[in-house]
Amino acid sequence: MRTILEAAEQVLGADPTASLAQIAAAAGVARTTVHRRFANREALIDAMAVHAFKQVEEAIDVGRPETAPPMVALHQITANVIQVKSGWRYTVSQPLLRDPEAAAAHERIFAKGHLLLDRAQKAGLLRPDADLEWARRVYHALIEQAIQVQAEEATDPDTLAAAVVDTLLKGLGPSSS
């Protein structure tokens, strides 16, 4: 099934209107194999979302958001998420999560992100008066831009993570030293 999901990501990323037959061909399986596993296109996309968001959640967990020093966790999680999401650009950009398992994973991801930013703020990495909801939105936007750069020019996820974290924590203005 993983082969089908990964092929679907590639095919739908290139052509969002691609048919299940085109996805089957890219996966190297018969069209009936895809239809047997997925009742329709929406069911396939739902399965892709479950798979992708589980991978994103695992990438976050590897960075130890609850226990690692906040700066270490922030960098590691950012690099991990850039790497994973770069492989699932079509899937993670879908505006609607219909599958309850995918939606639950998405909620856990947001909660872990909030925890990480809260820890970063308490550690003095973010200003005490920083709006964490705004910080989360900015952080996500920076990650999305890093994923775009990764798609355009195969850049090391750690390099991109350093740029994301530096921009999040220091902005783009001159240093005040």
Backbone as JSON Lines, residues from 0, in Angstrom:
{"i":0,"aa":"M","n":[0.83,-1.19,0.0],"ca":[0.0,0.0,0.0],"c":[0.87,1.26,0.0]}
{"i":1,"aa":"R","n":[2.01,1.2,0.71],"ca":[2.89,2.37,0.76],"c":[3.34,2.78,-0.63]}
{"i":2,"aa":"T","n":[3.62,1.81,-1.49],"ca":[4.04,2.11,-2.86],"c":[2.95,2.89,-3.59]}
{"i":3,"aa":"I","n":[1.72,2.49,-3.4],"ca":[0.6,3.19,-4.04],"c":[0.48,4.61,-3.5]}
{"i":4,"aa":"L","n":[0.59,4.77,-2.19],"ca":[0.47,6.1,-1.58],"c":[1.58,7.02,-2.08]}
{"i":5,"aa":"E","n":[2.8,6.51,-2.12],"ca":[3.93,7.34,-2.58],"c":[3.81,7.66,-4.07]}
{"i":6,"aa":"A","n":[3.36,6.7,-4.87],"ca":[3.15,6.97,-6.29],"c":[2.04,8.0,-6.48]}
{"i":7,"aa":"A","n":[0.98,7.88,-5.68],"ca":[-0.12,8.84,-5.77],"c":[0.36,10.24,-5.44]}
{"i":8,"aa":"E","n":[1.23,10.38,-4.45],"ca":[1.78,11.69,-4.1],"c":[2.51,12.29,-5.29]}
{"i":9,"aa":"Q","n":[3.33,11.5,-5.95],"ca":[4.1,12.0,-7.09],"c":[3.19,12.35,-8.26]}
{"i":10,"aa":"V","n":[2.26,11.46,-8.57],"ca":[1.38,11.66,-9.73],"c":[0.44,12.84,-9.49]}
{"i":11,"aa":"L","n":[-0.2,12.88,-8.33],"ca":[-1.14,13.97,-8.04],"c":[-0.42,15.3,-7.85]}
{"i":12,"aa":"G","n":[0.81,15.25,-7.36],"ca":[1.6,16.47,-7.24],"c":[1.89,17.09,-8.6]}
{"i":13,"aa":"A","n":[2.08,16.23,-9.6],"ca":[2.34,16.72,-10.96],"c":[1.05,17.05,-11.7]}
{"i":14,"aa":"D","n":[-0.02,16.28,-11.41],"ca":[-1.3,16.47,-12.09],"c":[-2.43,16.15,-11.12]}
{"i":15,"aa":"P","n":[-2.97,17.15,-10.44],"ca":[-4.03,16.91,-9.45],"c":[-5.29,16.26,-10.01]}
{"i":16,"aa":"T","n":[-5.44,16.23,-11.33],"ca":[-6.61,15.6,-11.93],"c":[-6.33,14.18,-12.39]}
{"i":17,"aa":"A","n":[-5.16,13.65,-12.07],"ca":[-4.79,12.3,-12.53],"c":[-5.8,11.26,-12.05]}
{"i":18,"aa":"S","n":[-5.97,10.25,-12.86],"ca":[-6.92,9.18,-12.54],"c":[-6.27,8.11,-11.68]}
{"i":19,"aa":"L","n":[-7.11,7.26,-11.09],"ca":[-6.59,6.13,-10.33],"c":[-5.8,5.19,-11.24]}
{"i":20,"aa":"A","n":[-6.19,5.11,-12.5],"ca":[-5.45,4.27,-13.45],"c":[-4.03,4.81,-13.65]}
{"i":21,"aa":"Q","n":[-3.89,6.12,-13.73],"ca":[-2.55,6.71,-13.87],"c":[-1.71,6.47,-12.62]}
{"i":22,"aa":"I","n":[-2.35,6.53,-11.47],"ca":[-1.65,6.28,-10.21],"c":[-1.21,4.82,-10.15]}
{"i":23,"aa":"A","n":[-2.1,3.92,-10.55],"ca":[-1.77,2.5,-10.57],"c":[-0.57,2.24,-11.48]}
{"i":24,"aa":"A","n":[-0.57,2.84,-12.65],"ca":[0.54,2.66,-13.59],"c":[1.85,3.14,-12.97]}
{"i":25,"aa":"A","n":[1.81,4.28,-12.31],"ca":[3.03,4.82,-11.69],"c":[3.5,3.93,-10.54]}
{"i":26,"aa":"A","n":[2.56,3.29,-9.85],"ca":[2.91,2.41,-8.73],"c":[3.35,1.04,-9.21]}
{"i":27,"aa":"G","n":[3.12,0.76,-10.49],"ca":[3.48,-0.54,-11.04],"c":[2.53,-1.65,-10.62]}
{"i":28,"aa":"V","n":[1.28,-1.27,-10.39],"ca":[0.26,-2.26,-10.02],"c":[-0.93,-2.13,-10.96]}
{"i":29,"aa":"A","n":[-1.77,-3.14,-10.95],"ca":[-2.97,-3.1,-11.78],"c":[-3.97,-2.08,-11.21]}
{"i":30,"aa":"R","n":[-4.75,-1.49,-12.1],"ca":[-5.77,-0.54,-11.68],"c":[-6.72,-1.18,-10.67]}
{"i":31,"aa":"T","n":[-7.03,-2.46,-10.87],"ca":[-7.93,-3.15,-9.94],"c":[-7.34,-3.24,-8.54]}
{"i":32,"aa":"T","n":[-6.02,-3.3,-8.44],"ca":[-5.37,-3.32,-7.12],"c":[-5.65,-2.03,-6.37]}
{"i":33,"aa":"V","n":[-5.54,-0.91,-7.07],"ca":[-5.83,0.38,-6.44],"c":[-7.3,0.46,-6.06]}
{"i":34,"aa":"H","n":[-8.19,0.03,-6.96],"ca":[-9.63,0.09,-6.68],"c":[-10.02,-0.86,-5.55]}
{"i":35,"aa":"R","n":[-9.32,-1.97,-5.41],"ca":[-9.62,-2.9,-4.34],"c":[-9.26,-2.29,-2.97]}
{"i":36,"aa":"R","n":[-8.19,-1.52,-2.93],"ca":[-7.75,-0.93,-1.66],"c":[-8.46,0.39,-1.35]}
{"i":37,"aa":"F","n":[-8.83,1.12,-2.39],"ca":[-9.43,2.45,-2.2],"c":[-10.7,2.54,-3.03]}
{"i":38,"aa":"A","n":[-11.82,2.79,-2.37],"ca":[-13.11,2.83,-3.06],"c":[-13.17,3.91,-4.13]}
{"i":39,"aa":"N","n":[-12.45,5.01,-3.89],"ca":[-12.47,6.12,-4.83],"c":[-11.25,7.02,-4.57]}
{"i":40,"aa":"R","n":[-11.17,8.04,-5.34],"ca":[-10.06,8.99,-5.25],"c":[-9.97,9.64,-3.87]}
{"i":41,"aa":"E","n":[-11.11,10.02,-3.3],"ca":[-11.14,10.65,-1.99],"c":[-10.59,9.71,-0.92]}
{"i":42,"aa":"A","n":[-10.95,8.43,-1.02],"ca":[-10.44,7.45,-0.05],"c":[-8.92,7.31,-0.15]}
{"i":43,"aa":"L","n":[-8.4,7.37,-1.37],"ca":[-6.95,7.32,-1.56],"c":[-6.3,8.56,-0.95]}
{"i":44,"aa":"I","n":[-6.84,9.73,-1.21],"ca":[-6.27,10.97,-0.67],"c":[-6.37,10.96,0.86]}
{"i":45,"aa":"D","n":[-7.46,10.44,1.41],"ca":[-7.58,10.32,2.87],"c":[-6.49,9.42,3.43]}
{"i":46,"aa":"A","n":[-6.24,8.29,2.78],"ca":[-5.18,7.37,3.23],"c":[-3.81,8.03,3.12]}
{"i":47,"aa":"M","n":[-3.62,8.82,2.08],"ca":[-2.36,9.56,1.93],"c":[-2.19,10.53,3.1]}
{"i":48,"aa":"A","n":[-3.27,11.21,3.48],"ca":[-3.2,12.17,4.58],"c":[-2.86,11.48,5.89]}
{"i":49,"aa":"V","n":[-3.49,10.34,6.16],"ca":[-3.19,9.59,7.38],"c":[-1.7,9.23,7.4]}
{"i":50,"aa":"H","n":[-1.22,8.69,6.3],"ca":[0.18,8.26,6.21],"c":[1.13,9.45,6.37]}
{"i":51,"aa":"A","n":[0.86,10.53,5.66],"ca":[1.75,11.7,5.7],"c":[1.77,12.35,7.08]}
{"i":52,"aa":"F","n":[0.6,12.55,7.68],"ca":[0.57,13.22,8.98],"c":[1.14,12.34,10.09]}
{"i":53,"aa":"K","n":[1.04,11.02,9.95],"ca":[1.73,10.14,10.9],"c":[3.23,10.33,10.79]}
{"i":54,"aa":"Q","n":[3.73,10.44,9.56],"ca":[5.16,10.66,9.37],"c":[5.59,12.01,9.94]}
{"i":55,"aa":"V","n":[4.78,13.04,9.74],"ca":[5.1,14.36,10.29],"c":[5.12,14.28,11.81]}
{"i":56,"aa":"E","n":[4.13,13.63,12.39],"ca":[4.09,13.51,13.85],"c":[5.31,12.75,14.37]}
{"i":57,"aa":"E","n":[5.7,11.68,13.7],"ca":[6.9,10.94,14.1],"c":[8.14,11.82,13.99]}
{"i":58,"aa":"A","n":[8.21,12.65,12.95],"ca":[9.35,13.55,12.77],"c":[9.43,14.55,13.92]}
{"i":59,"aa":"I","n":[8.29,15.0,14.39],"ca":[8.26,15.92,15.53],"c":[8.7,15.19,16.8]}
{"i":60,"aa":"D","n":[8.17,13.99,17.0],"ca":[8.5,13.23,18.21],"c":[9.99,12.91,18.31]}
{"i":61,"aa":"V","n":[10.63,12.64,17.18],"ca":[12.07,12.36,17.17],"c":[12.85,13.57,17.7]}
{"i":62,"aa":"G","n":[12.33,14.76,17.48],"ca":[12.97,15.98,17.97],"c":[12.76,16.25,19.45]}
{"i":63,"aa":"R","n":[11.96,15.42,20.11],"ca":[11.71,15.5,21.55],"c":[11.24,16.89,22.01]}
{"i":64,"aa":"P","n":[10.08,17.32,21.54],"ca":[9.6,18.67,21.88],"c":[9.37,18.88,23.38]}
{"i":65,"aa":"E","n":[9.11,17.81,24.12],"ca":[8.82,17.96,25.55],"c":[10.08,17.98,26.41]}
{"i":66,"aa":"T","n":[11.19,17.36,25.92],"ca":[12.33,17.15,26.81],"c":[13.65,17.75,26.32]}
{"i":67,"aa":"A","n":[13.85,17.86,25.03],"ca":[15.12,18.41,24.54],"c":[15.19,19.9,24.85]}
{"i":68,"aa":"P","n":[16.4,20.44,25.01],"ca":[16.49,21.9,25.16],"c":[15.73,22.57,24.01]}
{"i":69,"aa":"P","n":[14.94,23.6,24.29],"ca":[14.08,24.18,23.26],"c":[14.78,24.54,21.95]}
{"i":70,"aa":"M","n":[15.98,25.11,22.02],"ca":[16.68,25.48,20.78],"c":[17.04,24.24,19.97]}
{"i":71,"aa":"V","n":[17.49,23.19,20.66],"ca":[17.84,21.94,19.98],"c":[16.59,21.33,19.35]}
{"i":72,"aa":"A","n":[15.52,21.26,20.14],"ca":[14.27,20.69,19.64],"c":[13.73,21.49,18.46]}
{"i":73,"aa":"L","n":[13.78,22.8,18.56],"ca":[13.27,23.66,17.49],"c":[14.0,23.39,16.18]}
{"i":74,"aa":"H","n":[15.32,23.33,16.24],"ca":[16.09,23.07,15.02],"c":[15.82,21.66,14.49]}
{"i":75,"aa":"Q","n":[15.89,20.66,15.36],"ca":[15.73,19.27,14.92],"c":[14.35,19.03,14.35]}
{"i":76,"aa":"I","n":[13.34,19.51,15.03],"ca":[11.96,19.32,14.55],"c":[11.76,20.04,13.23]}
{"i":77,"aa":"T","n":[12.29,21.23,13.1],"ca":[12.15,21.98,11.85],"c":[12.8,21.22,10.7]}
{"i":78,"aa":"A","n":[14.01,20.73,10.9],"ca":[14.69,19.97,9.84],"c":[13.92,18.7,9.5]}
{"i":79,"aa":"N","n":[13.45,17.99,10.52],"ca":[12.7,16.75,10.29],"c":[11.41,17.01,9.52]}
{"i":80,"aa":"V","n":[10.69,18.05,9.93],"ca":[9.41,18.36,9.27],"c":[9.64,18.8,7.83]}
{"i":81,"aa":"I","n":[10.66,19.6,7.59],"ca":[10.97,20.0,6.2],"c":[11.24,18.76,5.36]}
{"i":82,"aa":"Q","n":[12.03,17.84,5.9],"ca":[12.36,16.64,5.14],"c":[11.12,15.8,4.84]}
{"i":83,"aa":"V","n":[10.29,15.56,5.84],"ca":[9.11,14.72,5.64],"c":[8.09,15.41,4.74]}
{"i":84,"aa":"K","n":[7.77,16.66,5.05],"ca":[6.75,17.36,4.26],"c":[7.18,17.58,2.81]}
{"i":85,"aa":"S","n":[8.48,17.66,2.57],"ca":[8.96,17.81,1.2],"c":[8.58,16.61,0.34]}
{"i":86,"aa":"G","n":[8.44,15.46,0.97],"ca":[8.03,14.26,0.24],"c":[6.53,14.11,0.1]}
{"i":87,"aa":"W","n":[5.76,14.97,0.77],"ca":[4.29,14.88,0.74],"c":[3.66,16.24,0.48]}
{"i":88,"aa":"R","n":[4.25,16.99,-0.44],"ca":[3.78,18.36,-0.69],"c":[2.32,18.42,-1.12]}
{"i":89,"aa":"Y","n":[1.92,17.54,-2.03],"ca":[0.53,17.55,-2.49],"c":[-0.41,17.24,-1.32]}
{"i":90,"aa":"T","n":[-0.11,16.18,-0.61],"ca":[-1.0,15.69,0.44],"c":[-1.16,16.69,1.58]}
{"i":91,"aa":"V","n":[-0.05,17.23,2.07],"ca":[-0.15,18.13,3.23],"c":[-0.71,19.49,2.86]}
{"i":92,"aa":"S","n":[-0.83,19.77,1.57],"ca":[-1.4,21.05,1.15],"c":[-2.91,20.98,0.93]}
{"i":93,"aa":"Q","n":[-3.5,19.8,1.12],"ca":[-4.94,19.67,0.94],"c":[-5.68,20.44,2.03]}
{"i":94,"aa":"P","n":[-6.67,21.24,1.65],"ca":[-7.33,22.11,2.64],"c":[-8.28,21.38,3.59]}
{"i":95,"aa":"L","n":[-8.72,20.18,3.23],"ca":[-9.74,19.5,4.02],"c":[-9.24,18.13,4.45]}
{"i":96,"aa":"L","n":[-9.28,17.87,5.74],"ca":[-8.94,16.54,6.26],"c":[-10.24,15.84,6.61]}
{"i":97,"aa":"R","n":[-10.64,14.91,5.76],"ca":[-11.9,14.2,5.97],"c":[-11.74,13.02,6.93]}
{"i":98,"aa":"D","n":[-10.57,12.41,6.94],"ca":[-10.36,11.21,7.74],"c":[-10.12,11.59,9.21]}
{"i":99,"aa":"P","n":[-10.88,11.0,10.13],"ca":[-10.72,11.35,11.55],"c":[-9.31,11.07,12.08]}
{"i":100,"aa":"E","n":[-8.67,10.02,11.58],"ca":[-7.32,9.69,12.03],"c":[-6.32,10.76,11.58]}
{"i":101,"aa":"A","n":[-6.46,11.24,10.36],"ca":[-5.59,12.31,9.86],"c":[-5.85,13.6,10.63]}
{"i":102,"aa":"A","n":[-7.13,13.91,10.87],"ca":[-7.47,15.13,11.61],"c":[-6.93,15.07,13.03]}
{"i":103,"aa":"A","n":[-7.0,13.9,13.66],"ca":[-6.48,13.75,15.02],"c":[-4.96,13.93,15.04]}
{"i":104,"aa":"A","n":[-4.27,13.35,14.06],"ca":[-2.81,13.52,13.98],"c":[-2.48,14.99,13.78]}
{"i":105,"aa":"H","n":[-3.25,15.66,12.93],"ca":[-3.03,17.09,12.67],"c":[-3.19,17.9,13.96]}
{"i":106,"aa":"E","n":[-4.2,17.59,14.75],"ca":[-4.42,18.28,16.03],"c":[-3.26,18.03,16.99]}
{"i":107,"aa":"R","n":[-2.78,16.79,17.04],"ca":[-1.64,16.48,17.92],"c":[-0.39,17.24,17.47]}
{"i":108,"aa":"I","n":[-0.21,17.34,16.16],"ca":[0.93,18.09,15.61],"c":[0.86,19.55,16.07]}
{"i":109,"aa":"F","n":[-0.31,20.14,15.96],"ca":[-0.48,21.54,16.38],"c":[-0.22,21.69,17.88]}
{"i":110,"aa":"A","n":[-0.7,20.74,18.68],"ca":[-0.49,20.81,20.13],"c":[1.0,20.71,20.47]}
{"i":111,"aa":"K","n":[1.71,19.83,19.78],"ca":[3.15,19.7,20.03],"c":[3.9,20.95,19.59]}
{"i":112,"aa":"G","n":[3.45,21.56,18.51],"ca":[4.05,22.81,18.06],"c":[3.83,23.93,19.06]}
{"i":113,"aa":"H","n":[2.63,23.99,19.61],"ca":[2.33,25.0,20.63],"c":[3.19,24.78,21.87]}
{"i":114,"aa":"L","n":[3.31,23.52,22.28],"ca":[4.15,23.19,23.43],"c":[5.6,23.63,23.19]}
{"i":115,"aa":"L","n":[6.11,23.35,22.0],"ca":[7.48,23.73,21.68],"c":[7.67,25.24,21.72]}
{"i":116,"aa":"L","n":[6.74,25.98,21.12],"ca":[6.86,27.44,21.13],"c":[6.71,28.0,22.55]}
{"i":117,"aa":"D","n":[5.85,27.4,23.34],"ca":[5.69,27.82,24.73],"c":[6.99,27.58,25.5]}
{"i":118,"aa":"R","n":[7.61,26.43,25.3],"ca":[8.89,26.15,25.96],"c":[9.97,27.12,25.48]}
{"i":119,"aa":"A","n":[9.96,27.42,24.18],"ca":[10.94,28.37,23.63],"c":[10.75,29.75,24.27]}
{"i":120,"aa":"Q","n":[9.5,30.14,24.45],"ca":[9.23,31.44,25.08],"c":[9.7,31.44,26.53]}
{"i":121,"aa":"K","n":[9.41,30.39,27.25],"ca":[9.82,30.31,28.66],"c":[11.34,30.25,28.81]}
{"i":122,"aa":"A","n":[12.02,29.74,27.79],"ca":[13.49,29.67,27.81],"c":[14.13,30.98,27.35]}
{"i":123,"aa":"G","n":[13.3,31.95,26.98],"ca":[13.83,33.24,26.55],"c":[14.2,33.32,25.08]}
{"i":124,"aa":"L","n":[13.83,32.31,24.3],"ca":[14.11,32.35,22.86],"c":[13.14,33.25,22.12]}
{"i":125,"aa":"L","n":[11.93,33.36,22.65],"ca":[10.92,34.28,22.12],"c":[10.63,35.32,23.2]}
{"i":126,"aa":"R","n":[10.3,36.51,22.79],"ca":[9.97,37.57,23.76],"c":[8.84,37.1,24.69]}
{"i":127,"aa":"P","n":[8.85,37.55,25.93],"ca":[7.79,37.16,26.87],"c":[6.41,37.61,26.4]}
{"i":128,"aa":"D","n":[6.34,38.72,25.65],"ca":[5.05,39.23,25.2],"c":[4.69,38.75,23.79]}
{"i":129,"aa":"A","n":[5.49,37.86,23.22],"ca":[5.2,37.38,21.86],"c":[3.89,36.6,21.86]}
{"i":130,"aa":"D","n":[3.07,36.86,20.87],"ca":[1.81,36.15,20.67],"c":[2.14,34.78,20.08]}
{"i":131,"aa":"L","n":[1.93,33.71,20.84],"ca":[2.31,32.38,20.38],"c":[1.5,31.9,19.18]}
{"i":132,"aa":"E","n":[0.26,32.34,19.08],"ca":[-0.53,31.97,17.9],"c":[0.07,32.6,16.66]}
{"i":133,"aa":"W","n":[0.47,33.85,16.76],"ca":[1.12,34.51,15.62],"c":[2.47,33.84,15.33]}
{"i":134,"aa":"A","n":[3.21,33.53,16.37],"ca":[4.51,32.85,16.19],"c":[4.32,31.52,15.47]}
{"i":135,"aa":"R","n":[3.26,30.78,15.83],"ca":[2.98,29.51,15.17],"c":[2.69,29.71,13.69]}
{"i":136,"aa":"R","n":[1.9,30.72,13.39],"ca":[1.57,31.0,11.98],"c":[2.82,31.38,11.19]}
{"i":137,"aa":"V","n":[3.65,32.21,11.78],"ca":[4.9,32.62,11.11],"c":[5.81,31.42,10.93]}
{"i":138,"aa":"Y","n":[5.95,30.61,11.96],"ca":[6.78,29.41,11.91],"c":[6.31,28.48,10.79]}
{"i":139,"aa":"H","n":[5.02,28.24,10.73],"ca":[4.49,27.37,9.67],"c":[4.73,27.97,8.29]}
{"i":140,"aa":"A","n":[4.56,29.27,8.16],"ca":[4.8,29.92,6.87],"c":[6.27,29.8,6.47]}
{"i":141,"aa":"L","n":[7.17,29.95,7.42],"ca":[8.59,29.8,7.12],"c":[8.92,28.37,6.71]}
{"i":142,"aa":"I","n":[8.32,27.41,7.38],"ca":[8.54,26.01,7.0],"c":[8.02,25.77,5.59]}
{"i":143,"aa":"E","n":[6.85,26.3,5.26],"ca":[6.3,26.11,3.91],"c":[7.22,26.72,2.86]}
{"i":144,"aa":"Q","n":[7.8,27.85,3.16],"ca":[8.74,28.46,2.21],"c":[10.01,27.62,2.09]}
{"i":145,"aa":"A","n":[10.47,27.05,3.18],"ca":[11.64,26.17,3.13],"c":[11.35,24.93,2.28]}
{"i":146,"aa":"I","n":[10.15,24.41,2.38],"ca":[9.75,23.25,1.57],"c":[9.74,23.64,0.09]}
{"i":147,"aa":"Q","n":[9.28,24.84,-0.2],"ca":[9.29,25.34,-1.58],"c":[10.73,25.44,-2.1]}
{"i":148,"aa":"V","n":[11.63,25.98,-1.29],"ca":[13.04,26.07,-1.68],"c":[13.59,24.66,-1.92]}
{"i":149,"aa":"Q","n":[13.26,23.74,-1.03],"ca":[13.71,22.34,-1.17],"c":[13.26,21.76,-2.5]}
{"i":150,"aa":"A","n":[12.05,22.09,-2.93],"ca":[11.52,21.58,-4.2],"c":[12.25,22.19,-5.39]}
{"i":151,"aa":"E","n":[12.65,23.43,-5.27],"ca":[13.29,24.13,-6.38],"c":[14.78,23.83,-6.5]}
{"i":152,"aa":"E","n":[15.44,23.67,-5.37],"ca":[16.88,23.45,-5.37],"c":[17.25,22.58,-4.19]}
{"i":153,"aa":"A","n":[17.46,21.33,-4.42],"ca":[17.72,20.35,-3.36],"c":[18.7,20.87,-2.31]}
{"i":154,"aa":"T","n":[18.16,21.51,-1.3],"ca":[18.95,22.1,-0.21],"c":[18.85,21.2,1.01]}
{"i":155,"aa":"D","n":[19.94,21.09,1.75],"ca":[19.98,20.28,2.95],"c":[18.93,20.76,3.96]}
{"i":156,"aa":"P","n":[18.11,19.85,4.51],"ca":[17.1,20.27,5.48],"c":[17.67,21.0,6.69]}
{"i":157,"aa":"D","n":[18.88,20.65,7.12],"ca":[19.47,21.35,8.27],"c":[19.79,22.8,7.93]}
{"i":158,"aa":"T","n":[20.23,23.04,6.71],"ca":[20.51,24.42,6.28],"c":[19.22,25.23,6.25]}
{"i":159,"aa":"L","n":[18.18,24.62,5.71],"ca":[16.88,25.3,5.67],"c":[16.33,25.51,7.08]}
{"i":160,"aa":"A","n":[16.49,24.51,7.94],"ca":[16.01,24.64,9.32],"c":[16.73,25.77,10.03]}
{"i":161,"aa":"A","n":[18.03,25.9,9.8],"ca":[18.78,26.99,10.43],"c":[18.24,28.34,9.98]}
{"i":162,"aa":"A","n":[17.91,28.46,8.7],"ca":[17.35,29.72,8.19],"c":[15.97,29.99,8.79]}
{"i":163,"aa":"V","n":[15.14,28.95,8.89],"ca":[13.8,29.11,9.47],"c":[13.9,29.55,10.92]}
{"i":164,"aa":"V","n":[14.7,28.83,11.7],"ca":[14.82,29.13,13.13],"c":[15.43,30.51,13.35]}
{"i":165,"aa":"D","n":[16.46,30.84,12.58],"ca":[17.08,32.16,12.71],"c":[16.08,33.27,12.39]}
{"i":166,"aa":"T","n":[15.31,33.09,11.34],"ca":[14.32,34.11,10.96],"c":[13.22,34.2,12.01]}
{"i":167,"aa":"L","n":[12.77,33.06,12.51],"ca":[11.73,33.06,13.54],"c":[12.2,33.78,14.81]}
{"i":168,"aa":"L","n":[13.4,33.49,15.23],"ca":[13.88,34.02,16.51],"c":[14.49,35.41,16.43]}
{"i":169,"aa":"K","n":[15.08,35.75,15.28],"ca":[15.79,37.03,15.18],"c":[15.2,37.99,14.15]}
{"i":170,"aa":"G","n":[14.33,37.5,13.29],"ca":[13.76,38.35,12.25],"c":[14.79,38.67,11.18]}
{"i":171,"aa":"L","n":[14.52,39.7,10.43],"ca":[15.39,40.07,9.32],"c":[16.05,41.43,9.51]}
{"i":172,"aa":"G","n":[15.77,42.07,10.62],"ca":[16.38,43.38,10.87],"c":[17.82,43.25,11.34]}
{"i":173,"aa":"P","n":[18.5,44.38,11.46],"ca":[19.89,44.34,11.92],"c":[19.96,43.88,13.38]}
{"i":174,"aa":"S","n":[21.05,43.24,13.73],"ca":[21.19,42.8,15.12],"c":[21.37,44.01,16.02]}
{"i":175,"aa":"S","n":[20.96,43.87,17.25],"ca":[21.01,45.01,18.17],"c":[22.24,44.95,19.07]}
{"i":176,"aa":"S","n":[23.3,44.3,18.6],"ca":[24.5,44.19,19.44],"c":[25.42,45.35,19.31]}
